[in-house]
Amino acid sequence: MTGAVKELDHEVAPADDVAAIWSVTAAREAAWVRAQVLWRLRDEPELVSGYLAVNERTTELAGRAILLPLP
């Protein structure tokens, strides 16, 4: 890389590294598994509530991790 492209890469390097790690395919697969679990738990409201709470906290943790500045 040279010129402006090199400068831009240097400026956004942490963000594009995070984006490269994230996979749409993996996210879809995880969403499908979660949907299947919820379907199986549909007759267990207390388990559904707990499962959704854990998923919410995990999502929050991942979101906060993405926002952390990289060295």
HTML snippet that shows the backbone in 3Dmol.js (N, CA, C, O; Angstrom):
<script src="https://3Dmol.org/build/3Dmol-min.js"></script>
<div id="view" style="width:600px;height:400px;position:relative"></div>
<script>
const pdb = `
ATOM      1  N   MET A   1       0.840  -1.175   0.000  1.00  0.00           N
ATOM      2  CA  MET A   1       0.000   0.000   0.000  1.00  0.00           C
ATOM      3  C   MET A   1       0.884   1.236   0.000  1.00  0.00           C
ATOM      4  O   MET A   1       1.954   1.272   0.607  1.00  0.00           O
ATOM      5  N   THR A   2       0.402   2.227  -0.691  1.00  0.00           N
ATOM      6  CA  THR A   2       1.145   3.480  -0.765  1.00  0.00           C
ATOM      7  C   THR A   2       0.188   4.654  -0.678  1.00  0.00           C
ATOM      8  O   THR A   2      -1.025   4.501  -0.825  1.00  0.00           O
ATOM      9  N   GLY A   3       0.751   5.822  -0.439  1.00  0.00           N
ATOM     10  CA  GLY A   3      -0.008   7.063  -0.492  1.00  0.00           C
ATOM     11  C   GLY A   3      -1.174   7.117   0.468  1.00  0.00           C
ATOM     12  O   GLY A   3      -1.074   6.715   1.627  1.00  0.00           O
ATOM     13  N   ALA A   4      -2.293   7.629  -0.048  1.00  0.00           N
ATOM     14  CA  ALA A   4      -3.483   7.851   0.770  1.00  0.00           C
ATOM     15  C   ALA A   4      -4.045   6.548   1.323  1.00  0.00           C
ATOM     16  O   ALA A   4      -4.538   6.516   2.450  1.00  0.00           O
ATOM     17  N   VAL A   5      -3.977   5.475   0.544  1.00  0.00           N
ATOM     18  CA  VAL A   5      -4.495   4.189   1.014  1.00  0.00           C
ATOM     19  C   VAL A   5      -3.704   3.711   2.230  1.00  0.00           C
ATOM     20  O   VAL A   5      -4.277   3.175   3.178  1.00  0.00           O
ATOM     21  N   LYS A   6      -2.398   3.907   2.198  1.00  0.00           N
ATOM     22  CA  LYS A   6      -1.562   3.517   3.333  1.00  0.00           C
ATOM     23  C   LYS A   6      -1.902   4.351   4.561  1.00  0.00           C
ATOM     24  O   LYS A   6      -1.991   3.824   5.670  1.00  0.00           O
ATOM     25  N   GLU A   7      -2.090   5.648   4.363  1.00  0.00           N
ATOM     26  CA  GLU A   7      -2.464   6.527   5.483  1.00  0.00           C
ATOM     27  C   GLU A   7      -3.815   6.135   6.060  1.00  0.00           C
ATOM     28  O   GLU A   7      -3.974   6.065   7.279  1.00  0.00           O
ATOM     29  N   LEU A   8      -4.782   5.880   5.198  1.00  0.00           N
ATOM     30  CA  LEU A   8      -6.113   5.491   5.646  1.00  0.00           C
ATOM     31  C   LEU A   8      -6.054   4.183   6.426  1.00  0.00           C
ATOM     32  O   LEU A   8      -6.691   4.053   7.471  1.00  0.00           O
ATOM     33  N   ASP A   9      -5.296   3.217   5.924  1.00  0.00           N
ATOM     34  CA  ASP A   9      -5.174   1.944   6.619  1.00  0.00           C
ATOM     35  C   ASP A   9      -4.578   2.147   8.000  1.00  0.00           C
ATOM     36  O   ASP A   9      -5.014   1.522   8.966  1.00  0.00           O
ATOM     37  N   HIS A  10      -3.587   3.015   8.096  1.00  0.00           N
ATOM     38  CA  HIS A  10      -2.959   3.288   9.387  1.00  0.00           C
ATOM     39  C   HIS A  10      -3.965   3.914  10.359  1.00  0.00           C
ATOM     40  O   HIS A  10      -3.957   3.601  11.550  1.00  0.00           O
ATOM     41  N   GLU A  11      -4.815   4.786   9.858  1.00  0.00           N
ATOM     42  CA  GLU A  11      -5.786   5.481  10.713  1.00  0.00           C
ATOM     43  C   GLU A  11      -6.903   4.558  11.197  1.00  0.00           C
ATOM     44  O   GLU A  11      -7.372   4.702  12.326  1.00  0.00           O
ATOM     45  N   VAL A  12      -7.329   3.628  10.374  1.00  0.00           N
ATOM     46  CA  VAL A  12      -8.469   2.769  10.735  1.00  0.00           C
ATOM     47  C   VAL A  12      -8.049   1.335  11.019  1.00  0.00           C
ATOM     48  O   VAL A  12      -8.905   0.457  11.124  1.00  0.00           O
ATOM     49  N   ALA A  13      -6.767   1.080  11.143  1.00  0.00           N
ATOM     50  CA  ALA A  13      -6.260  -0.283  11.310  1.00  0.00           C
ATOM     51  C   ALA A  13      -6.966  -1.063  12.420  1.00  0.00           C
ATOM     52  O   ALA A  13      -7.359  -2.204  12.177  1.00  0.00           O
ATOM     53  N   PRO A  14      -7.147  -0.519  13.610  1.00  0.00           N
ATOM     54  CA  PRO A  14      -7.822  -1.313  14.637  1.00  0.00           C
ATOM     55  C   PRO A  14      -9.247  -1.689  14.236  1.00  0.00           C
ATOM     56  O   PRO A  14      -9.683  -2.815  14.476  1.00  0.00           O
ATOM     57  N   ALA A  15      -9.960  -0.767  13.636  1.00  0.00           N
ATOM     58  CA  ALA A  15     -11.350  -1.039  13.259  1.00  0.00           C
ATOM     59  C   ALA A  15     -11.434  -2.077  12.152  1.00  0.00           C
ATOM     60  O   ALA A  15     -12.293  -2.956  12.206  1.00  0.00           O
ATOM     61  N   ASP A  16     -10.567  -1.999  11.153  1.00  0.00           N
ATOM     62  CA  ASP A  16     -10.670  -2.985  10.080  1.00  0.00           C
ATOM     63  C   ASP A  16     -10.189  -4.356  10.540  1.00  0.00           C
ATOM     64  O   ASP A  16     -10.616  -5.369   9.987  1.00  0.00           O
ATOM     65  N   ASP A  17      -9.313  -4.410  11.536  1.00  0.00           N
ATOM     66  CA  ASP A  17      -8.923  -5.704  12.094  1.00  0.00           C
ATOM     67  C   ASP A  17     -10.097  -6.359  12.811  1.00  0.00           C
ATOM     68  O   ASP A  17     -10.320  -7.561  12.668  1.00  0.00           O
ATOM     69  N   VAL A  18     -10.845  -5.579  13.579  1.00  0.00           N
ATOM     70  CA  VAL A  18     -12.027  -6.110  14.262  1.00  0.00           C
ATOM     71  C   VAL A  18     -13.045  -6.583  13.240  1.00  0.00           C
ATOM     72  O   VAL A  18     -13.625  -7.657  13.396  1.00  0.00           O
ATOM     73  N   ALA A  19     -13.265  -5.804  12.209  1.00  0.00           N
ATOM     74  CA  ALA A  19     -14.219  -6.185  11.175  1.00  0.00           C
ATOM     75  C   ALA A  19     -13.799  -7.461  10.471  1.00  0.00           C
ATOM     76  O   ALA A  19     -14.649  -8.269  10.097  1.00  0.00           O
ATOM     77  N   ALA A  20     -12.512  -7.653  10.285  1.00  0.00           N
ATOM     78  CA  ALA A  20     -12.024  -8.852   9.613  1.00  0.00           C
ATOM     79  C   ALA A  20     -12.270 -10.105  10.450  1.00  0.00           C
ATOM     80  O   ALA A  20     -12.463 -11.191   9.904  1.00  0.00           O
ATOM     81  N   ILE A  21     -12.264  -9.955  11.762  1.00  0.00           N
ATOM     82  CA  ILE A  21     -12.482 -11.089  12.650  1.00  0.00           C
ATOM     83  C   ILE A  21     -13.950 -11.524  12.626  1.00  0.00           C
ATOM     84  O   ILE A  21     -14.251 -12.713  12.731  1.00  0.00           O
ATOM     85  N   TRP A  22     -14.838 -10.581  12.490  1.00  0.00           N
ATOM     86  CA  TRP A  22     -16.267 -10.845  12.523  1.00  0.00           C
ATOM     87  C   TRP A  22     -16.696 -11.556  11.247  1.00  0.00           C
ATOM     88  O   TRP A  22     -16.248 -11.193  10.159  1.00  0.00           O
ATOM     89  N   SER A  23     -17.528 -12.529  11.358  1.00  0.00           N
ATOM     90  CA  SER A  23     -17.964 -13.305  10.207  1.00  0.00           C
ATOM     91  C   SER A  23     -19.486 -13.330  10.145  1.00  0.00           C
ATOM     92  O   SER A  23     -20.149 -13.708  11.111  1.00  0.00           O
ATOM     93  N   VAL A  24     -20.027 -12.929   9.016  1.00  0.00           N
ATOM     94  CA  VAL A  24     -21.481 -12.965   8.836  1.00  0.00           C
ATOM     95  C   VAL A  24     -21.973 -14.404   8.921  1.00  0.00           C
ATOM     96  O   VAL A  24     -23.013 -14.676   9.520  1.00  0.00           O
ATOM     97  N   THR A  25     -21.232 -15.311   8.329  1.00  0.00           N
ATOM     98  CA  THR A  25     -21.632 -16.721   8.352  1.00  0.00           C
ATOM     99  C   THR A  25     -21.691 -17.253   9.780  1.00  0.00           C
ATOM    100  O   THR A  25     -22.652 -17.924  10.155  1.00  0.00           O
ATOM    101  N   ALA A  26     -20.674 -16.957  10.570  1.00  0.00           N
ATOM    102  CA  ALA A  26     -20.658 -17.419  11.960  1.00  0.00           C
ATOM    103  C   ALA A  26     -21.804 -16.795  12.753  1.00  0.00           C
ATOM    104  O   ALA A  26     -22.417 -17.463  13.586  1.00  0.00           O
ATOM    105  N   ALA A  27     -22.094 -15.527  12.500  1.00  0.00           N
ATOM    106  CA  ALA A  27     -23.191 -14.854  13.197  1.00  0.00           C
ATOM    107  C   ALA A  27     -24.530 -15.487  12.843  1.00  0.00           C
ATOM    108  O   ALA A  27     -25.381 -15.673  13.714  1.00  0.00           O
ATOM    109  N   ARG A  28     -24.719 -15.818  11.576  1.00  0.00           N
ATOM    110  CA  ARG A  28     -25.972 -16.476  11.164  1.00  0.00           C
ATOM    111  C   ARG A  28     -26.107 -17.851  11.801  1.00  0.00           C
ATOM    112  O   ARG A  28     -27.185 -18.225  12.263  1.00  0.00           O
ATOM    113  N   GLU A  29     -25.011 -18.603  11.823  1.00  0.00           N
ATOM    114  CA  GLU A  29     -25.054 -19.932  12.436  1.00  0.00           C
ATOM    115  C   GLU A  29     -25.387 -19.843  13.920  1.00  0.00           C
ATOM    116  O   GLU A  29     -26.176 -20.638  14.432  1.00  0.00           O
ATOM    117  N   ALA A  30     -24.788 -18.879  14.608  1.00  0.00           N
ATOM    118  CA  ALA A  30     -25.075 -18.702  16.030  1.00  0.00           C
ATOM    119  C   ALA A  30     -26.532 -18.302  16.249  1.00  0.00           C
ATOM    120  O   ALA A  30     -27.178 -18.784  17.179  1.00  0.00           O
ATOM    121  N   ALA A  31     -27.046 -17.422  15.394  1.00  0.00           N
ATOM    122  CA  ALA A  31     -28.447 -17.004  15.509  1.00  0.00           C
ATOM    123  C   ALA A  31     -29.386 -18.193  15.284  1.00  0.00           C
ATOM    124  O   ALA A  31     -30.406 -18.322  15.961  1.00  0.00           O
ATOM    125  N   TRP A  32     -29.041 -19.047  14.342  1.00  0.00           N
ATOM    126  CA  TRP A  32     -29.886 -20.221  14.059  1.00  0.00           C
ATOM    127  C   TRP A  32     -29.904 -21.159  15.263  1.00  0.00           C
ATOM    128  O   TRP A  32     -30.964 -21.658  15.640  1.00  0.00           O
ATOM    129  N   VAL A  33     -28.751 -21.403  15.867  1.00  0.00           N
ATOM    130  CA  VAL A  33     -28.688 -22.276  17.039  1.00  0.00           C
ATOM    131  C   VAL A  33     -29.505 -21.677  18.177  1.00  0.00           C
ATOM    132  O   VAL A  33     -30.233 -22.389  18.868  1.00  0.00           O
ATOM    133  N   ARG A  34     -29.382 -20.367  18.370  1.00  0.00           N
ATOM    134  CA  ARG A  34     -30.165 -19.722  19.438  1.00  0.00           C
ATOM    135  C   ARG A  34     -31.658 -19.849  19.174  1.00  0.00           C
ATOM    136  O   ARG A  34     -32.435 -20.078  20.102  1.00  0.00           O
ATOM    137  N   ALA A  35     -32.063 -19.705  17.927  1.00  0.00           N
ATOM    138  CA  ALA A  35     -33.481 -19.861  17.581  1.00  0.00           C
ATOM    139  C   ALA A  35     -33.952 -21.279  17.861  1.00  0.00           C
ATOM    140  O   ALA A  35     -35.062 -21.478  18.356  1.00  0.00           O
ATOM    141  N   GLN A  36     -33.125 -22.259  17.551  1.00  0.00           N
ATOM    142  CA  GLN A  36     -33.496 -23.654  17.814  1.00  0.00           C
ATOM    143  C   GLN A  36     -33.637 -23.910  19.316  1.00  0.00           C
ATOM    144  O   GLN A  36     -34.556 -24.605  19.748  1.00  0.00           O
ATOM    145  N   VAL A  37     -32.737 -23.354  20.092  1.00  0.00           N
ATOM    146  CA  VAL A  37     -32.813 -23.513  21.550  1.00  0.00           C
ATOM    147  C   VAL A  37     -34.096 -22.882  22.071  1.00  0.00           C
ATOM    148  O   VAL A  37     -34.800 -23.483  22.883  1.00  0.00           O
ATOM    149  N   LEU A  38     -34.401 -21.677  21.610  1.00  0.00           N
ATOM    150  CA  LEU A  38     -35.635 -21.014  22.054  1.00  0.00           C
ATOM    151  C   LEU A  38     -36.867 -21.824  21.674  1.00  0.00           C
ATOM    152  O   LEU A  38     -37.821 -21.897  22.449  1.00  0.00           O
ATOM    153  N   TRP A  39     -36.858 -22.426  20.505  1.00  0.00           N
ATOM    154  CA  TRP A  39     -37.999 -23.254  20.079  1.00  0.00           C
ATOM    155  C   TRP A  39     -38.162 -24.443  21.023  1.00  0.00           C
ATOM    156  O   TRP A  39     -39.278 -24.779  21.420  1.00  0.00           O
ATOM    157  N   ARG A  40     -37.061 -25.069  21.373  1.00  0.00           N
ATOM    158  CA  ARG A  40     -37.134 -26.227  22.278  1.00  0.00           C
ATOM    159  C   ARG A  40     -37.577 -25.818  23.686  1.00  0.00           C
ATOM    160  O   ARG A  40     -38.198 -26.606  24.400  1.00  0.00           O
ATOM    161  N   LEU A  41     -37.257 -24.597  24.073  1.00  0.00           N
ATOM    162  CA  LEU A  41     -37.608 -24.112  25.414  1.00  0.00           C
ATOM    163  C   LEU A  41     -38.975 -23.433  25.469  1.00  0.00           C
ATOM    164  O   LEU A  41     -39.370 -22.924  26.518  1.00  0.00           O
ATOM    165  N   ARG A  42     -39.693 -23.423  24.355  1.00  0.00           N
ATOM    166  CA  ARG A  42     -40.933 -22.634  24.263  1.00  0.00           C
ATOM    167  C   ARG A  42     -41.964 -22.953  25.349  1.00  0.00           C
ATOM    168  O   ARG A  42     -42.783 -22.099  25.690  1.00  0.00           O
ATOM    169  N   ASP A  43     -41.934 -24.157  25.888  1.00  0.00           N
ATOM    170  CA  ASP A  43     -42.899 -24.530  26.925  1.00  0.00           C
ATOM    171  C   ASP A  43     -42.333 -24.357  28.334  1.00  0.00           C
ATOM    172  O   ASP A  43     -42.941 -24.799  29.309  1.00  0.00           O
ATOM    173  N   GLU A  44     -41.179 -23.719  28.441  1.00  0.00           N
ATOM    174  CA  GLU A  44     -40.510 -23.497  29.726  1.00  0.00           C
ATOM    175  C   GLU A  44     -40.218 -22.006  29.905  1.00  0.00           C
ATOM    176  O   GLU A  44     -39.078 -21.579  29.717  1.00  0.00           O
ATOM    177  N   PRO A  45     -41.224 -21.208  30.264  1.00  0.00           N
ATOM    178  CA  PRO A  45     -41.042 -19.753  30.332  1.00  0.00           C
ATOM    179  C   PRO A  45     -39.899 -19.293  31.236  1.00  0.00           C
ATOM    180  O   PRO A  45     -39.224 -18.313  30.919  1.00  0.00           O
ATOM    181  N   GLU A  46     -39.672 -19.975  32.343  1.00  0.00           N
ATOM    182  CA  GLU A  46     -38.585 -19.566  33.233  1.00  0.00           C
ATOM    183  C   GLU A  46     -37.223 -19.794  32.574  1.00  0.00           C
ATOM    184  O   GLU A  46     -36.323 -18.965  32.702  1.00  0.00           O
ATOM    185  N   LEU A  47     -37.073 -20.915  31.871  1.00  0.00           N
ATOM    186  CA  LEU A  47     -35.818 -21.176  31.167  1.00  0.00           C
ATOM    187  C   LEU A  47     -35.618 -20.203  30.015  1.00  0.00           C
ATOM    188  O   LEU A  47     -34.503 -19.745  29.767  1.00  0.00           O
ATOM    189  N   VAL A  48     -36.705 -19.886  29.311  1.00  0.00           N
ATOM    190  CA  VAL A  48     -36.619 -18.917  28.215  1.00  0.00           C
ATOM    191  C   VAL A  48     -36.147 -17.577  28.767  1.00  0.00           C
ATOM    192  O   VAL A  48     -35.276 -16.933  28.182  1.00  0.00           O
ATOM    193  N   SER A  49     -36.712 -17.163  29.876  1.00  0.00           N
ATOM    194  CA  SER A  49     -36.347 -15.889  30.486  1.00  0.00           C
ATOM    195  C   SER A  49     -34.870 -15.870  30.862  1.00  0.00           C
ATOM    196  O   SER A  49     -34.165 -14.903  30.574  1.00  0.00           O
ATOM    197  N   GLY A  50     -34.407 -16.924  31.498  1.00  0.00           N
ATOM    198  CA  GLY A  50     -33.005 -17.003  31.883  1.00  0.00           C
ATOM    199  C   GLY A  50     -32.081 -17.057  30.681  1.00  0.00           C
ATOM    200  O   GLY A  50     -31.037 -16.404  30.665  1.00  0.00           O
ATOM    201  N   TYR A  51     -32.455 -17.824  29.683  1.00  0.00           N
ATOM    202  CA  TYR A  51     -31.648 -17.945  28.463  1.00  0.00           C
ATOM    203  C   TYR A  51     -31.529 -16.600  27.755  1.00  0.00           C
ATOM    204  O   TYR A  51     -30.443 -16.219  27.318  1.00  0.00           O
ATOM    205  N   LEU A  52     -32.637 -15.885  27.643  1.00  0.00           N
ATOM    206  CA  LEU A  52     -32.604 -14.577  27.000  1.00  0.00           C
ATOM    207  C   LEU A  52     -31.771 -13.572  27.799  1.00  0.00           C
ATOM    208  O   LEU A  52     -31.083 -12.733  27.219  1.00  0.00           O
ATOM    209  N   ALA A  53     -31.834 -13.659  29.116  1.00  0.00           N
ATOM    210  CA  ALA A  53     -31.035 -12.757  29.954  1.00  0.00           C
ATOM    211  C   ALA A  53     -29.543 -13.017  29.750  1.00  0.00           C
ATOM    212  O   ALA A  53     -28.755 -12.076  29.647  1.00  0.00           O
ATOM    213  N   VAL A  54     -29.158 -14.287  29.694  1.00  0.00           N
ATOM    214  CA  VAL A  54     -27.748 -14.624  29.467  1.00  0.00           C
ATOM    215  C   VAL A  54     -27.312 -14.143  28.088  1.00  0.00           C
ATOM    216  O   VAL A  54     -26.221 -13.592  27.944  1.00  0.00           O
ATOM    217  N   ASN A  55     -28.146 -14.344  27.077  1.00  0.00           N
ATOM    218  CA  ASN A  55     -27.809 -13.876  25.731  1.00  0.00           C
ATOM    219  C   ASN A  55     -27.668 -12.359  25.694  1.00  0.00           C
ATOM    220  O   ASN A  55     -26.785 -11.830  25.019  1.00  0.00           O
ATOM    221  N   GLU A  56     -28.531 -11.665  26.416  1.00  0.00           N
ATOM    222  CA  GLU A  56     -28.460 -10.208  26.456  1.00  0.00           C
ATOM    223  C   GLU A  56     -27.144  -9.741  27.070  1.00  0.00           C
ATOM    224  O   GLU A  56     -26.497  -8.832  26.551  1.00  0.00           O
ATOM    225  N   ARG A  57     -26.755 -10.364  28.173  1.00  0.00           N
ATOM    226  CA  ARG A  57     -25.491  -9.976  28.819  1.00  0.00           C
ATOM    227  C   ARG A  57     -24.289 -10.307  27.929  1.00  0.00           C
ATOM    228  O   ARG A  57     -23.332  -9.535  27.868  1.00  0.00           O
ATOM    229  N   THR A  58     -24.336 -11.435  27.250  1.00  0.00           N
ATOM    230  CA  THR A  58     -23.247 -11.814  26.353  1.00  0.00           C
ATOM    231  C   THR A  58     -23.134 -10.836  25.200  1.00  0.00           C
ATOM    232  O   THR A  58     -22.030 -10.445  24.821  1.00  0.00           O
ATOM    233  N   THR A  59     -24.259 -10.441  24.643  1.00  0.00           N
ATOM    234  CA  THR A  59     -24.261  -9.470  23.551  1.00  0.00           C
ATOM    235  C   THR A  59     -23.715  -8.130  24.020  1.00  0.00           C
ATOM    236  O   THR A  59     -22.947  -7.481  23.311  1.00  0.00           O
ATOM    237  N   GLU A  60     -24.113  -7.724  25.212  1.00  0.00           N
ATOM    238  CA  GLU A  60     -23.604  -6.463  25.772  1.00  0.00           C
ATOM    239  C   GLU A  60     -22.090  -6.534  25.948  1.00  0.00           C
ATOM    240  O   GLU A  60     -21.381  -5.587  25.608  1.00  0.00           O
ATOM    241  N   LEU A  61     -21.597  -7.645  26.473  1.00  0.00           N
ATOM    242  CA  LEU A  61     -20.160  -7.810  26.673  1.00  0.00           C
ATOM    243  C   LEU A  61     -19.413  -7.748  25.340  1.00  0.00           C
ATOM    244  O   LEU A  61     -18.384  -7.081  25.234  1.00  0.00           O
ATOM    245  N   ALA A  62     -19.926  -8.434  24.336  1.00  0.00           N
ATOM    246  CA  ALA A  62     -19.277  -8.415  23.020  1.00  0.00           C
ATOM    247  C   ALA A  62     -19.294  -7.008  22.432  1.00  0.00           C
ATOM    248  O   ALA A  62     -18.299  -6.565  21.857  1.00  0.00           O
ATOM    249  N   GLY A  63     -20.403  -6.309  22.568  1.00  0.00           N
ATOM    250  CA  GLY A  63     -20.493  -4.946  22.066  1.00  0.00           C
ATOM    251  C   GLY A  63     -19.508  -4.018  22.743  1.00  0.00           C
ATOM    252  O   GLY A  63     -18.895  -3.175  22.087  1.00  0.00           O
ATOM    253  N   ARG A  64     -19.349  -4.162  24.055  1.00  0.00           N
ATOM    254  CA  ARG A  64     -18.386  -3.328  24.773  1.00  0.00           C
ATOM    255  C   ARG A  64     -16.957  -3.667  24.352  1.00  0.00           C
ATOM    256  O   ARG A  64     -16.116  -2.776  24.236  1.00  0.00           O
ATOM    257  N   ALA A  65     -16.682  -4.944  24.124  1.00  0.00           N
ATOM    258  CA  ALA A  65     -15.345  -5.360  23.706  1.00  0.00           C
ATOM    259  C   ALA A  65     -14.987  -4.770  22.351  1.00  0.00           C
ATOM    260  O   ALA A  65     -13.844  -4.375  22.124  1.00  0.00           O
ATOM    261  N   ILE A  66     -15.951  -4.709  21.462  1.00  0.00           N
ATOM    262  CA  ILE A  66     -15.708  -4.139  20.123  1.00  0.00           C
ATOM    263  C   ILE A  66     -15.356  -2.657  20.231  1.00  0.00           C
ATOM    264  O   ILE A  66     -14.575  -2.144  19.429  1.00  0.00           O
ATOM    265  N   LEU A  67     -15.928  -1.970  21.220  1.00  0.00           N
ATOM    266  CA  LEU A  67     -15.705  -0.540  21.367  1.00  0.00           C
ATOM    267  C   LEU A  67     -14.412  -0.184  22.090  1.00  0.00           C
ATOM    268  O   LEU A  67     -14.027   0.985  22.125  1.00  0.00           O
ATOM    269  N   LEU A  68     -13.741  -1.168  22.664  1.00  0.00           N
ATOM    270  CA  LEU A  68     -12.497  -0.880  23.382  1.00  0.00           C
ATOM    271  C   LEU A  68     -11.419  -0.449  22.392  1.00  0.00           C
ATOM    272  O   LEU A  68     -11.256  -1.064  21.338  1.00  0.00           O
ATOM    273  N   PRO A  69     -10.695   0.592  22.726  1.00  0.00           N
ATOM    274  CA  PRO A  69      -9.608   1.008  21.833  1.00  0.00           C
ATOM    275  C   PRO A  69      -8.491  -0.030  21.833  1.00  0.00           C
ATOM    276  O   PRO A  69      -8.127  -0.567  22.879  1.00  0.00           O
ATOM    277  N   LEU A  70      -7.968  -0.299  20.675  1.00  0.00           N
ATOM    278  CA  LEU A  70      -6.860  -1.228  20.543  1.00  0.00           C
ATOM    279  C   LEU A  70      -5.541  -0.466  20.597  1.00  0.00           C
ATOM    280  O   LEU A  70      -5.471   0.691  20.184  1.00  0.00           O
ATOM    281  N   PRO A  71      -4.499  -1.111  21.105  1.00  0.00           N
ATOM    282  CA  PRO A  71      -3.211  -0.415  21.201  1.00  0.00           C
ATOM    283  C   PRO A  71      -2.616  -0.113  19.833  1.00  0.00           C
ATOM    284  O   PRO A  71      -1.535   0.469  19.744  1.00  0.00           O
TER     285      PRO A  71
END
`;
const viewer = $3Dmol.createViewer("view");
viewer.addModel(pdb, "pdb");
viewer.setStyle({}, {cartoon: {color: "spectrum"}});
viewer.zoomTo();
viewer.render();
</script>
